[in-house]
Amino acid sequence: MASATEIDDRISKCERILVEDPNSQIFAALADSYRKKGEFERAFRICQNGLKVHPSYGAAHVIMSKINLDRGLYDWAEIEAKRAAELDGRTRTIEMLLAEIYIYKGEFASAIKLLKRLHESDPSNAQIKKLLDIARKLPQEQIHEREGAEPTVMMKSSDSKTASTDESKEVEKVKAQEISPLNIVERALEIAGVDGALFTNMEGLVVESKWRIDLDPTACGASMTEVGNDLNEELLKASFGKIRAMLVETEGPLFYMFVVRNGVFLFVGSQGTNLGALRMNVEKLIEEYNSSGDRS
């Protein structure tokens, strides 16, 4: 592992190169150095800005995945790792990263499947062995913890069946209440006048999108999030509070943005759209999402 001095030296070198050439791909190494230093938010910003210039740079998506993993954003870490795989193929580095993400998410079967394949191709790799051992042991430890925490209650057969039926009903009830961002995005395109819909995290990274308009969804998500952030700063200075929703009409399409608990929904409408009907239908979707049990 690199020492703090070595990391600082690397940061200085990378920053000098970026000053000379702002479009250099060295941004990925710089972001990774700040990640290793524990400055995750700074690492994220550097990597995010670099990916705007080099969206097809697979190695940078790997770094972004690691940054999000360190930040505890496991779903977004997985998205970035899979994007890297799309660009550079399923390399051993990417598959080990995905396995680690699956372990943190508690998806042990997926992690074990990946790691067993990696172990077969590289049986002497200590890191793969270690991760495979963790993926196998953690589920058992969790079972033991639950068994130790929950008292055993003897029930008659009829009582057991009743409890099982009631539990199944509760599970189905919760599932019925849950609405995912993808569900909202898909349903939005059924609304007349909506040509595109997407969901981003708070930093403007697109997580879900459905698109049938000749615009780049990634650029739209990043740009509108940035506009919203800038406006938020001005509103907070004036003590007006944060933005909940924002409607932007341009010479081309119109953009309707909603801030929710874990990200931002953006809906793109075409010119001539009935704004009253659009607002009513989109706001109904957002209301359903906000009142649902989804926590993704």
GUZAKE-576633 format. One line per field, with one value per residue (C-alpha): residue number from 1; residue in three letters; chain; x negated, y, z negated. Coordinates in nm, 2 decimals, padded with zeros to 4 digits. Layout:
N
seq: (NUM|...)
type: (ALA|...)
mol: (A|...)
u: (X|...)
v: (Y|...)
w: (Z|...)
//
This chain:
296
seq: (1|2|3|4|5|6|7|8|9|10|11|12|13|14|15|16|17|18|19|20|21|22|23|24|25|26|27|28|29|30|31|32|33|34|35|36|37|38|39|40|41|42|43|44|45|46|47|48|49|50|51|52|53|54|55|56|57|58|59|60|61|62|63|64|65|66|67|68|69|70|71|72|73|74|75|76|77|78|79|80|81|82|83|84|85|86|87|88|89|90|91|92|93|94|95|96|97|98|99|100|101|102|103|104|105|106|107|108|109|110|111|112|113|114|115|116|117|118|119|120|121|122|123|124|125|126|127|128|129|130|131|132|133|134|135|136|137|138|139|140|141|142|143|144|145|146|147|148|149|150|151|152|153|154|155|156|157|158|159|160|161|162|163|164|165|166|167|168|169|170|171|172|173|174|175|176|177|178|179|180|181|182|183|184|185|186|187|188|189|190|191|192|193|194|195|196|197|198|199|200|201|202|203|204|205|206|207|208|209|210|211|212|213|214|215|216|217|218|219|220|221|222|223|224|225|226|227|228|229|230|231|232|233|234|235|236|237|238|239|240|241|242|243|244|245|246|247|248|249|250|251|252|253|254|255|256|257|258|259|260|261|262|263|264|265|266|267|268|269|270|271|272|273|274|275|276|277|278|279|280|281|282|283|284|285|286|287|288|289|290|291|292|293|294|295|296)
type: (MET|ALA|SER|ALA|THR|GLU|ILE|ASP|ASP|ARG|ILE|SER|LYS|CYS|GLU|ARG|ILE|LEU|VAL|GLU|ASP|PRO|ASN|SER|GLN|ILE|PHE|ALA|ALA|LEU|ALA|ASP|SER|TYR|ARG|LYS|LYS|GLY|GLU|PHE|GLU|ARG|ALA|PHE|ARG|ILE|CYS|GLN|ASN|GLY|LEU|LYS|VAL|HIS|PRO|SER|TYR|GLY|ALA|ALA|HIS|VAL|ILE|MET|SER|LYS|ILE|ASN|LEU|ASP|ARG|GLY|LEU|TYR|ASP|TRP|ALA|GLU|ILE|GLU|ALA|LYS|ARG|ALA|ALA|GLU|LEU|ASP|GLY|ARG|THR|ARG|THR|ILE|GLU|MET|LEU|LEU|ALA|GLU|ILE|TYR|ILE|TYR|LYS|GLY|GLU|PHE|ALA|SER|ALA|ILE|LYS|LEU|LEU|LYS|ARG|LEU|HIS|GLU|SER|ASP|PRO|SER|ASN|ALA|GLN|ILE|LYS|LYS|LEU|LEU|ASP|ILE|ALA|ARG|LYS|LEU|PRO|GLN|GLU|GLN|ILE|HIS|GLU|ARG|GLU|GLY|ALA|GLU|PRO|THR|VAL|MET|MET|LYS|SER|SER|ASP|SER|LYS|THR|ALA|SER|THR|ASP|GLU|SER|LYS|GLU|VAL|GLU|LYS|VAL|LYS|ALA|GLN|GLU|ILE|SER|PRO|LEU|ASN|ILE|VAL|GLU|ARG|ALA|LEU|GLU|ILE|ALA|GLY|VAL|ASP|GLY|ALA|LEU|PHE|THR|ASN|MET|GLU|GLY|LEU|VAL|VAL|GLU|SER|LYS|TRP|ARG|ILE|ASP|LEU|ASP|PRO|THR|ALA|CYS|GLY|ALA|SER|MET|THR|GLU|VAL|GLY|ASN|ASP|LEU|ASN|GLU|GLU|LEU|LEU|LYS|ALA|SER|PHE|GLY|LYS|ILE|ARG|ALA|MET|LEU|VAL|GLU|THR|GLU|GLY|PRO|LEU|PHE|TYR|MET|PHE|VAL|VAL|ARG|ASN|GLY|VAL|PHE|LEU|PHE|VAL|GLY|SER|GLN|GLY|THR|ASN|LEU|GLY|ALA|LEU|ARG|MET|ASN|VAL|GLU|LYS|LEU|ILE|GLU|GLU|TYR|ASN|SER|SER|GLY|ASP|ARG|SER)
mol: (A|A|A|A|A|A|A|A|A|A|A|A|A|A|A|A|A|A|A|A|A|A|A|A|A|A|A|A|A|A|A|A|A|A|A|A|A|A|A|A|A|A|A|A|A|A|A|A|A|A|A|A|A|A|A|A|A|A|A|A|A|A|A|A|A|A|A|A|A|A|A|A|A|A|A|A|A|A|A|A|A|A|A|A|A|A|A|A|A|A|A|A|A|A|A|A|A|A|A|A|A|A|A|A|A|A|A|A|A|A|A|A|A|A|A|A|A|A|A|A|A|A|A|A|A|A|A|A|A|A|A|A|A|A|A|A|A|A|A|A|A|A|A|A|A|A|A|A|A|A|A|A|A|A|A|A|A|A|A|A|A|A|A|A|A|A|A|A|A|A|A|A|A|A|A|A|A|A|A|A|A|A|A|A|A|A|A|A|A|A|A|A|A|A|A|A|A|A|A|A|A|A|A|A|A|A|A|A|A|A|A|A|A|A|A|A|A|A|A|A|A|A|A|A|A|A|A|A|A|A|A|A|A|A|A|A|A|A|A|A|A|A|A|A|A|A|A|A|A|A|A|A|A|A|A|A|A|A|A|A|A|A|A|A|A|A|A|A|A|A|A|A|A|A|A|A|A|A|A|A|A|A|A|A|A|A|A|A|A|A|A|A|A|A|A|A)
u: (00.00|-00.13|-00.23|-00.07|-00.38|-00.37|00.00|-00.06|-00.35|-00.12|00.15|-00.10|-00.22|00.13|00.25|-00.05|00.03|00.40|00.30|00.09|00.36|00.71|00.84|00.58|00.70|00.48|00.79|00.87|00.53|00.58|00.93|00.80|00.53|00.77|00.99|00.69|00.64|00.99|01.12|01.41|01.62|01.32|01.24|01.60|01.60|01.27|01.38|01.73|01.58|01.33|01.60|01.79|01.50|01.41|01.74|01.59|01.28|01.34|01.07|01.23|01.56|01.37|01.23|01.58|01.72|01.45|01.53|01.90|01.82|01.61|01.90|02.14|02.34|02.34|02.61|02.43|02.09|02.24|02.37|02.03|01.85|02.10|02.04|01.67|01.73|01.94|01.65|01.35|01.50|01.53|01.17|01.06|01.03|01.39|01.52|01.34|01.48|01.83|01.79|01.69|01.99|02.22|02.08|02.15|02.50|02.56|02.60|02.37|02.48|02.38|02.05|01.97|02.06|01.82|01.54|01.56|01.50|01.21|01.06|01.07|00.88|00.63|00.62|00.31|00.46|00.48|00.72|00.98|00.95|01.00|01.32|01.46|01.41|01.58|01.88|01.92|01.89|02.09|02.43|02.37|02.27|02.58|02.80|02.63|02.68|03.05|03.09|02.91|03.13|03.47|03.63|03.76|04.14|04.32|04.64|04.91|04.93|05.25|05.09|04.79|04.99|05.19|04.87|04.72|05.03|05.04|04.67|04.71|04.99|04.78|04.49|04.72|04.87|04.52|04.43|04.75|04.66|04.30|04.24|03.89|03.74|03.74|04.12|04.18|03.95|04.13|04.48|04.38|04.34|04.70|04.80|04.89|04.62|04.34|04.05|03.80|03.77|03.47|03.37|03.03|02.86|02.79|02.47|02.64|02.53|02.81|02.93|03.24|03.36|03.61|03.56|03.71|03.58|03.27|03.09|02.82|02.99|02.65|02.59|02.95|02.93|02.60|02.70|03.04|02.90|02.63|02.89|03.09|02.79|02.70|03.06|03.07|02.77|02.93|03.27|03.10|02.91|03.24|03.40|03.66|03.57|03.47|03.62|03.89|03.98|03.86|04.01|03.78|03.92|03.66|03.68|03.69|03.82|03.93|03.78|03.97|03.75|03.86|03.63|03.72|03.57|03.28|03.23|03.39|03.65|03.63|03.91|03.87|04.17|04.21|04.33|04.70|04.75|05.06|04.87|05.18|05.23|04.85|04.81|05.11|05.00|04.63|04.71|04.94|04.64|04.41|04.68|04.70|04.33|04.29|04.56|04.44|04.22|03.94|03.59|03.37)
v: (00.00|00.34|00.57|00.91|01.08|00.87|00.95|01.32|01.31|01.14|01.40|01.68|01.52|01.45|01.80|01.95|01.74|01.85|02.22|02.17|01.96|01.99|01.72|01.46|01.12|01.16|01.28|00.91|00.86|01.19|01.08|00.74|00.91|01.13|00.81|00.63|00.94|00.92|01.24|01.06|01.37|01.54|01.22|01.19|01.55|01.51|01.18|01.31|01.61|01.39|01.15|01.44|01.48|01.11|00.92|00.61|00.58|00.24|00.27|00.59|00.41|00.15|00.43|00.59|00.25|00.22|00.58|00.50|00.17|00.36|00.61|00.33|00.39|00.02|00.04|00.32|00.14|-00.16|00.06|00.21|-00.13|-00.27|00.04|-00.03|-00.39|-00.27|-00.06|-00.28|-00.63|-00.84|-00.82|-00.98|-00.64|-00.56|-00.90|-00.88|-00.53|-00.65|-00.95|-00.71|-00.49|-00.79|-00.88|-00.54|-00.55|-00.89|-01.06|-01.35|-01.60|-01.36|-01.29|-01.66|-01.74|-01.48|-01.56|-01.94|-01.88|-01.64|-01.89|-02.17|-01.96|-01.82|-02.06|-01.90|-01.55|-01.47|-01.18|-01.40|-01.67|-01.41|-01.26|-01.61|-01.71|-01.39|-01.44|-01.80|-01.71|-01.40|-01.56|-01.82|-01.56|-01.36|-01.67|-01.75|-01.38|-01.40|-01.74|-01.60|-01.29|-01.44|-01.67|-02.01|-02.03|-02.37|-02.34|-02.59|-02.68|-02.48|-02.17|-02.21|-02.21|-01.91|-01.71|-01.81|-01.70|-01.37|-01.31|-01.38|-01.13|-00.86|-00.93|-00.90|-00.58|-00.42|-00.53|-00.38|-00.05|-00.03|00.17|00.18|00.47|00.25|00.20|00.57|00.63|00.36|00.48|00.84|00.76|00.65|01.02|01.22|01.46|01.30|01.20|01.11|01.04|00.97|00.93|01.06|01.05|01.39|01.43|01.41|01.05|00.88|00.57|00.49|00.63|00.57|00.79|00.85|01.20|01.31|01.44|01.28|01.17|01.17|01.53|01.63|01.47|01.64|01.98|02.01|01.88|02.15|02.42|02.30|02.31|02.66|02.78|02.61|02.81|03.14|03.04|02.93|03.26|03.44|03.20|03.07|02.70|02.43|02.35|02.08|02.10|02.31|02.36|02.49|02.59|02.62|02.70|02.33|02.08|02.16|02.00|01.92|01.83|01.68|01.64|01.33|01.16|00.98|01.16|01.36|01.27|01.46|01.45|01.59|01.71|01.82|02.17|02.22|01.98|02.06|02.18|02.14|01.78|01.71|01.86|01.68|01.34|01.38|01.51|01.21|00.98|01.17|01.16|00.78|00.74|00.96|00.78|00.43|00.20|00.21|00.29|00.20)
w: (00.00|00.09|-00.20|-00.26|-00.12|00.20|00.25|00.20|00.45|00.70|00.65|00.71|01.03|01.16|01.08|01.27|01.58|01.56|01.54|01.86|02.03|01.88|02.11|02.00|01.88|01.58|01.39|01.32|01.14|00.95|00.84|00.73|00.53|00.34|00.28|00.13|-00.09|-00.21|-00.04|00.13|00.22|00.38|00.56|00.68|00.82|01.01|01.16|01.25|01.43|01.61|01.73|01.88|02.12|02.15|02.10|02.28|02.06|01.89|01.63|01.50|01.46|01.25|01.03|01.00|00.90|00.62|00.50|00.48|00.30|00.04|00.00|-00.07|00.25|00.36|00.63|00.81|00.76|00.94|01.22|01.28|01.27|01.53|01.75|01.73|01.83|02.13|02.24|02.16|02.13|01.81|01.69|01.37|01.20|01.28|01.18|00.84|00.79|00.87|00.63|00.35|00.43|00.42|00.08|-00.06|00.09|-00.08|00.26|00.16|00.42|00.70|00.53|00.48|00.84|00.97|00.73|00.79|01.16|01.08|00.84|01.09|01.34|01.08|00.78|00.62|00.60|00.23|00.27|00.46|00.19|-00.08|00.08|00.15|-00.21|-00.32|-00.08|-00.22|-00.59|-00.62|-00.54|-00.80|-01.06|-00.99|-01.04|-01.37|-01.48|-01.40|-01.57|-01.88|-01.89|-01.82|-02.08|-01.96|-02.00|-01.97|-01.78|-01.69|-01.32|-01.27|-01.44|-01.22|-00.90|-01.02|-01.10|-00.77|-00.58|-00.77|-00.70|-00.33|-00.32|-00.48|-00.24|00.06|-00.09|-00.13|00.22|00.36|00.19|00.33|00.64|00.79|00.99|01.30|01.26|01.25|01.55|01.76|01.67|01.75|02.12|02.12|02.05|02.36|02.45|02.25|02.48|02.22|01.85|01.62|01.26|01.13|00.80|00.62|00.82|01.16|01.24|01.45|01.28|01.49|01.82|02.10|02.40|02.74|02.81|02.99|02.68|02.47|02.14|01.95|02.05|01.97|01.63|01.54|01.68|01.52|01.18|01.21|01.29|00.99|00.76|00.87|00.82|00.48|00.36|00.46|00.30|-00.03|-00.04|-00.02|-00.28|-00.04|-00.11|00.13|00.47|00.48|00.84|01.14|01.49|01.76|02.10|02.38|02.75|02.80|02.54|02.19|01.87|01.56|01.26|00.93|00.63|00.42|00.11|00.29|00.62|00.90|01.16|01.49|01.75|02.10|02.29|02.65|02.77|02.78|02.48|02.27|01.96|01.73|01.82|01.81|01.46|01.32|01.45|01.36|01.01|00.96|01.04|00.80|00.53|00.56|00.55|00.24|00.05|00.16|-00.05|00.20|00.05|00.35)
//
